[in-house]
Amino acid sequence: MVYYSSIICYGTEKFVDLLAKIDVDGVIIPDLPYEEYDEVKPYIDKTDLCMVPLVAVTSGDRVPMLVKEAKGFVYCVSTLGVTGGQSNFDKRIDDFLAEVKKYSPVPVCIGFGISKKADCDRFNKIGDGCIVGSAVIREINKSGGDPEAVKAFAKSLVG
């Protein structure tokens, strides 16, 4: 996940080439509007990279357009605002996920605020996967970067 301004500063073609060279699978550019995808997409289309769309309950009737060419997965935002581990999920999220799944050619995954097994259990029943970011970062910090502790935390989310 990277902001578009960082890509522009680095150089779009150079950035995409670097991602492909180091075997990155996909990229999420949260501040790149769909109408400006053409600034990046031609470079990505020359690689095996997936440009993962980010959609939220506020995407409304734009969902079919946003996900129609999705590769890898669709990232559904479970709550409005910023990520960081809060679990006050939008009350419309269940219906929203069902709507996205109607249009998505790839798995629909849920992120933002997913931090414990109960969250994963809930969303894995209606989505195709959960994205856990901030909680993993917290575990890395808490454990001093111990890979076994982080692995145990990850397993606790699905086990």
Backbone hydrogen bonds in HBPLUS format (Angstrom, degrees):
<---DONOR---> <-ACCEPTOR-->    atom                        ^
c    i                          cat <-CA-CA->   ^        H-A-AA   ^      H-
h    n   atom  resd res      DA  || num        DHA   H-A  angle D-A-AA Bond
n    s   type  num  typ     dist DA aas  dist angle  dist       angle   num
A0002-VAL N   A0028-ILE O   2.94 MM  26  6.38 156.8  2.00 168.4 176.0     1
A0006-SER N   A0003-TYR O   3.07 MM   3  5.67 134.0  2.29 113.2 123.7     2
A0007-ILE N   A0004-TYR O   3.01 MM   3  5.05 117.2  2.42  97.2 112.9     3
A0008-ILE N   A0004-TYR O   2.90 MM   4  6.24 162.4  1.94 159.0 163.7     4
A0009-CYS N   A0005-SER O   2.97 MM   4  6.15 164.0  2.00 146.6 150.8     5
A0010-TYR N   A0006-SER O   3.06 MM   4  6.18 153.1  2.13 142.0 149.0     6
A0011-GLY N   A0007-ILE O   2.78 MM   4  5.82 148.5  1.88 149.3 159.0     7
A0015-PHE N   A0011-GLY O   2.74 MM   4  5.84 157.5  1.79 159.7 166.9     8
A0016-VAL N   A0012-THR O   2.99 MM   4  6.22 169.7  2.00 159.9 161.1     9
A0017-ASP N   A0013-GLU O   2.95 MM   4  6.07 161.7  1.98 148.8 154.5    10
A0018-LEU N   A0014-LYS O   2.95 MM   4  6.14 152.3  2.03 143.5 151.0    11
A0019-LEU N   A0015-PHE O   2.98 MM   4  6.32 162.6  2.01 154.0 158.1    12
A0020-ALA N   A0016-VAL O   3.01 MM   4  6.26 163.2  2.04 153.0 157.1    13
A0021-LYS N   A0017-ASP O   2.89 MM   4  6.04 154.1  1.96 146.0 153.8    14
A0022-ILE N   A0018-LEU O   2.99 MM   4  6.24 151.6  2.08 155.3 161.2    15
A0024-VAL N   A0019-LEU O   2.98 MM   5  5.22 169.9  1.99 158.7 155.8    16
A0023-ASP N   A0020-ALA O   3.25 MM   3  5.17 161.8  2.28 105.0 107.3    17
A0050-CYS N   A0025-ASP O   2.89 MM  25  6.25 145.1  2.01 133.8 145.1    18
A0027-VAL N   A0050-CYS O   2.79 MM  23  6.28 150.8  1.87 166.6 176.3    19
A0052-VAL N   A0027-VAL O   2.95 MM  25  5.95 150.7  2.03 146.3 155.0    20
A0032-LEU N   A0029-ILE O   3.16 MM   3  5.62 166.2  2.18 123.3 123.6    21
A0036-GLU N   A0033-PRO O   2.79 MM   3  5.41 161.4  1.83 120.9 127.4    22
A0037-TYR N   A0034-TYR O   3.03 MM   3  5.17 172.2  2.04 115.0 116.1    23
A0039-GLU N   A0036-GLU O   2.97 MM   3  5.75 168.0  1.98 124.4 128.3    24
A0040-VAL N   A0037-TYR O   2.85 MM   3  5.63 158.3  1.90 126.5 132.1    25
A0041-LYS N   A0037-TYR O   2.75 MM   4  5.61 173.4  1.76 165.4 164.9    26
A0043-TYR N   A0040-VAL O   3.02 MM   3  5.73 132.6  2.25 122.8 133.6    27
A0044-ILE N   A0040-VAL O   3.21 MM   4  6.46 159.1  2.25 147.1 153.4    28
A0045-ASP N   A0041-LYS O   2.80 MM   4  5.89 160.7  1.83 162.4 166.6    29
A0046-LYS N   A0043-TYR O   3.23 MM   3  5.48 150.8  2.33 102.4 110.8    30
A0047-THR N   A0044-ILE O   2.90 MM   3  5.36 163.3  1.93 120.2 124.2    31
A0075-TYR N   A0053-PRO O   2.94 MM  22  6.05 166.0  1.95 179.4 174.7    32
A0055-VAL N   A0075-TYR O   2.88 MM  20  6.24 163.3  1.91 160.1 164.6    33
A0077-VAL N   A0055-VAL O   2.81 MM  22  6.09 162.9  1.84 164.8 170.3    34
A0059-SER N   A0056-ALA O   2.73 MM   3  5.28 166.4  1.74 123.0 127.1    35
A0062-ARG N   A0059-SER O   2.98 MM   3  5.50 158.2  2.03 140.4 142.6    36
A0063-VAL N   A0060-GLY O   3.24 MM   3  6.08 174.8  2.25 125.1 126.6    37
A0066-LEU N   A0062-ARG O   2.89 MM   4  6.06 161.0  1.93 159.4 165.7    38
A0067-VAL N   A0063-VAL O   3.03 MM   4  6.13 150.2  2.12 163.4 168.5    39
A0068-LYS N   A0064-PRO O   3.13 MM   4  5.80 129.5  2.40 141.0 150.8    40
A0070-ALA N   A0067-VAL O   3.00 MM   3  4.98 168.5  2.01 115.1 117.0    41
A0073-PHE N   A0071-LYS O   3.01 MM   2  5.70 126.4  2.31 108.1  92.6    42
A0074-VAL N   A0107-PRO O   2.86 MM  33  6.32 153.2  1.93 157.8 166.7    43
A0109-CYS N   A0074-VAL O   2.89 MM  35  6.00 170.5  1.90 169.5 171.6    44
A0076-CYS N   A0109-CYS O   2.77 MM  33  5.92 169.9  1.78 164.4 167.6    45
A0111-GLY N   A0076-CYS O   2.95 MM  35  6.19 159.3  2.00 171.9 170.5    46
A0078-SER N   A0111-GLY O   2.93 MM  33  5.86 163.2  1.96 170.4 174.1    47
A0090-ASP N   A0078-SER O   2.92 MM  12  6.12 166.4  1.94 153.9 158.3    48
A0093-ILE N   A0090-ASP O   3.09 MM   3  5.43 167.6  2.11 119.5 121.0    49
A0096-PHE N   A0092-ARG O   2.94 MM   4  6.05 158.1  1.98 156.3 163.4    50
A0097-LEU N   A0093-ILE O   2.86 MM   4  6.03 161.8  1.90 154.8 157.7    51
A0098-ALA N   A0094-ASP O   3.21 MM   4  6.47 160.4  2.25 146.7 151.6    52
A0099-GLU N   A0095-ASP O   3.02 MM   4  6.28 152.1  2.10 146.0 153.7    53
A0100-VAL N   A0096-PHE O   2.91 MM   4  6.23 160.6  1.95 156.5 161.3    54
A0101-LYS N   A0097-LEU O   2.95 MM   4  6.13 161.9  1.98 151.6 156.5    55
A0102-LYS N   A0099-GLU O   3.17 MM   3  5.31 134.5  2.39  98.5 110.4    56
A0103-TYR N   A0100-VAL O   3.01 MM   3  5.52 139.9  2.17 112.3 122.3    57
A0104-SER N   A0100-VAL O   2.97 MM   4  6.03 140.7  2.13 154.4 166.6    58
A0128-ASP N   A0108-VAL O   2.74 MM  20  5.27 167.4  1.76 168.0 163.7    59
A0110-ILE N   A0129-GLY O   2.91 MM  19  6.36 156.2  1.97 147.1 150.1    60
A0131-ILE N   A0110-ILE O   2.68 MM  21  5.81 154.3  1.74 155.5 153.2    61
A0119-ASP N   A0116-LYS O   3.01 MM   3  5.43 123.9  2.33 107.3 120.9    62
A0120-CYS N   A0116-LYS O   3.16 MM   4  6.60 160.3  2.21 152.5 157.9    63
A0121-ASP N   A0117-LYS O   2.76 MM   4  6.01 165.3  1.78 162.1 166.5    64
A0122-ARG N   A0118-ALA O   3.02 MM   4  6.13 161.2  2.06 143.1 148.0    65
A0123-PHE N   A0119-ASP O   2.99 MM   4  6.23 176.0  1.99 159.5 159.6    66
A0124-ASN N   A0120-CYS O   2.84 MM   4  5.71 152.3  1.92 150.3 157.1    67
A0125-LYS N   A0122-ARG O   3.33 MM   3  5.73 150.3  2.43 104.1 112.3    68
A0126-ILE N   A0123-PHE O   3.16 MM   3  5.39 141.7  2.31 102.3 112.3    69
A0127-GLY N   A0123-PHE O   2.72 MM   4  5.62 142.8  1.85 155.6 166.7    70
A0136-VAL N   A0133-GLY O   3.02 MM   3  5.33 124.3  2.34 105.0 119.1    71
A0137-ILE N   A0133-GLY O   3.02 MM   4  6.38 159.4  2.06 154.9 161.3    72
A0138-ARG N   A0134-SER O   2.87 MM   4  6.15 157.9  1.92 149.7 155.7    73
A0139-GLU N   A0135-ALA O   3.03 MM   4  6.24 151.6  2.11 138.0 145.4    74
A0140-ILE N   A0136-VAL O   2.86 MM   4  6.18 154.4  1.93 152.4 159.6    75
A0141-ASN N   A0137-ILE O   2.97 MM   4  6.25 164.5  1.99 153.5 157.0    76
A0142-LYS N   A0138-ARG O   2.80 MM   4  5.98 163.2  1.82 151.2 156.5    77
A0143-SER N   A0139-GLU O   2.90 MM   4  5.92 156.7  1.95 147.0 152.4    78
A0145-GLY N   A0140-ILE O   2.74 MM   5  4.58 140.0  1.90 148.7 150.1    79
A0144-GLY N   A0141-ASN O   3.24 MM   3  5.16 155.8  2.30  99.4 106.6    80
A0149-ALA N   A0146-ASP O   3.15 MM   3  5.41 122.3  2.50 104.2 117.6    81
A0150-VAL N   A0146-ASP O   3.14 MM   4  6.46 160.1  2.18 155.4 161.1    82
A0151-LYS N   A0147-PRO O   2.88 MM   4  6.00 157.6  1.93 144.7 151.5    83
A0152-ALA N   A0148-GLU O   2.91 MM   4  6.06 155.4  1.97 142.4 149.0    84
A0153-PHE N   A0149-ALA O   2.93 MM   4  6.17 154.1  2.00 144.7 151.9    85
A0154-ALA N   A0150-VAL O   2.94 MM   4  6.21 164.7  1.96 152.1 155.7    86
A0155-LYS N   A0151-LYS O   2.94 MM   4  6.20 160.7  1.98 150.0 155.3    87
A0156-SER N   A0152-ALA O   2.94 MM   4  6.13 143.3  2.07 142.2 152.3    88
A0156-SER N   A0153-PHE O   3.05 MM   3  5.05 120.8  2.41  94.4 109.8    89
A0157-LEU N   A0154-ALA O   3.15 MM   3  5.44 145.9  2.27 103.7 113.2    90
A0158-VAL N   A0155-LYS O   3.16 MM   3  5.56 145.0  2.29 107.6 116.5    91
A0159-GLY N   A0155-LYS O   2.77 MM   4  5.59 142.2  1.91 157.6 169.7    92
